[in-house]
Amino acid sequence: MTAATPVVGVLALQGDFREHLAVLAELGVRGVPVRRASELDQVDGLIIPGGESTVMDKLSRAFGLAEPLKARIADGLPVYGTCAGLIFLADRVLDAIDGQQTLGGLDVAVRRNAFGNQLDSFETDLEVDGFEGPPVHAAFIRAPVVETVGERATPLAALEDGRVVAVRQGNLLGTSFHPEITGELRFHRAFLDTVVAAA
């Protein structure tokens, strides 16, 4: 592993990890599925995909991944979470189910399923701080929303009503939406820049 050829893991316990692996391949980056702590040791950055945040939590603990993940995040591992991945990175979940845990690290409070169920999914265009070119076309599928942004985190994008849907904090990046399914590559490129800088 070198800064020139980073290896990016995609947490592959559940959710749309295959779509993220496809984006990494499109960008010419080696992406590997991560299901075990030994596989986590081999990566320079990690993407946590969309899916079910409660299931990811339970499986990460069952597979012995939760504590190693928390340690790597605390150690500065670049991590990008989309949708459920954002929830899993958040320090606080306002409507967590009983016993639900997160990896933490991202100084935000999120609300799960903030827009309702699958039938309430929608797409919209967003202006994103630091992105050149056209607005980001964003797909929200049973998406969370960032209710509170702490002092250490920076909002990158918000809906017209002001609700924050993309945040950054050091090596951590989170979006409520799914750029991996709309052909939007700028978030992955920005994340890869972080991975290279940290490697």
N, C-alpha and C positions, 0 to 999 in steps of 0.2 A: 504494500500500500504506500503510495506516495501522493504528494499534493497534486501531481499531474494526472494521476489515475486513481481517483478516489473510488472506494467501494461503498455503495449506499445500500443499506438494508431496508427492507419493507416488512414491518411486523405482519406476519402471515398467520395469525391465530384465527382470524375471522374477518369478514368484510371484503372490500373491493381492492385487495392488495395486488391482484393481477393487473388491474388498470394502471396502477402506479409503476409496476415493473415494466409495463409496455411503454410508458412515458419515458422512463429512464433509458430504455433501449433506444427509443427514438432520438434521445439527446446524446447517444453515444457513450453512456455511462454504464458501468457494470452494476446492476442491481441484483440483490440476493434476498430470498425470503428468509426471515428470522423467526424461528419458533423455539429456539433453545438458547440458554445463556452462552454456550460455547460459540454459537453463530453470531451472537451480539458482539463477542470479543473481536470479530474479524472485520467490523465495519467502521467507516469514518463518519457516517451520518445515518440517521434513521428516519423513515417516513412511517407515521401511524395513520392507517387509512380510515375511511368511513366504514360504518357498520353499526354494531350495537355496543355502546360504551360499557354497559353492565356485563355483557358476555366477555368482552375483551378483558375487563378487570378480573373476572373469575378465572378465565383461562390463563391469564398471565401469572396469577398466583399458583394455579394448579401445575403449570409447566415450570415453576421456579424461576420465572423471568422478571417478576415485579421488582424484587429488591435489586437485582443487577441493573435493571433499567433505571431505577431511581438513582443508583450510585453513578452510572454513566452520565445521566443528565446533570447531576450535581457536579460532576467532573468536567462539564463543558461540552458533552456530545451534542453536535447540531441535530435538532429534531424538528420535523415538520409534521403537524397534525391537521388532517382535514376532517371536518364534521365530527364524528365520534372521536377521532384522534385529538381534536381540539379539546373536547370534554376531558379526555384521558390525561391531557397535559395541564389542565387547569388546577390551580390551587384549591378552588372552591366550586362546588356544584350546588346550586340553590335548590334544585328539586331532585336530589339524589334519592335513589331507593334505599331502603334500610340495608346497611352494611356495605354500600357501594364505596369503593376507594378509587383514588386517582394516583397517577405517578407524581403529579405536581411539578412545580418548577416555573410555570407560567403564572405571573401575578395578576390573575383575572378571576372573576366569578362568572360562571356561565349558567344558562338555563337550558336544559335538554328539551328537545322537541318544542322549541319556542314558537313554532309556526303551526303546530297541530300535527296531524298524521300524514301518511303518505299521499293522501288525496289533496293535501294542502301544499304539496311541493310546487315550486315556481322557479322561473328564471328571470333575471334582471341584469342590467348593465351597471357596473360600478366604476367609479374613479378610485384609483389606488395610488396612494402617495409613493412617489419614486418610480412609477412605471410610465414609460413613454409610449406613444402610440394610442390606439383606440381604447375605449373603456373595456374593462374585463367583463366578459359575458359569464355570469355566475349561475350555477344550478344549485338550488337549495332543496334537499330531500330529507324530510324529517330533521331539519337542521337545528342546531343550537344557536344561541345568540349570546354575545358577551354583554352582560348586564353592568359589570363594573370593571374598569381598567385600573389596576393598581399603579403605584408610582414607578415601578420598575419596567412596566410594559408600555408600549406605544401603539395606539390604534393606527391602522393603515387604510381601512376602508369602512364605510358605514352606509346603511340604507338611507333612503330619503327622510325617514322618520328619525334618523340619528342613531339608531341601534348599530353598535359596532359588530362587524362580521369578519374582520381580519386584524390580527395583532402580531407584533414582533417584540421580542425581548432577548437581546444578546443573540445567542445561537439558536433560540427557539422561535418558531414561526407557526401560526395557527390560522386556519380559515374555517368559517362555518359552512362553506360551500365546497364543491367538488370540481376543481379545475381539471382533474384527470379525466373527466368524462365529457368535457366541452371542447377539448383541443386547445385549451389555454395553457401555454408552456411557461409563462413568465414567472409564476410562483416557483416552479421547480427549478428554473434557471437561477433565480435569486437564492434559493436554498442551496443549490450546488455551489454558488459563489461562496456562501458561508462555510460549506464543507471543505472546500479547497483552502480557504483562508485559515481554517482551524487545524487542518491536517499537518 
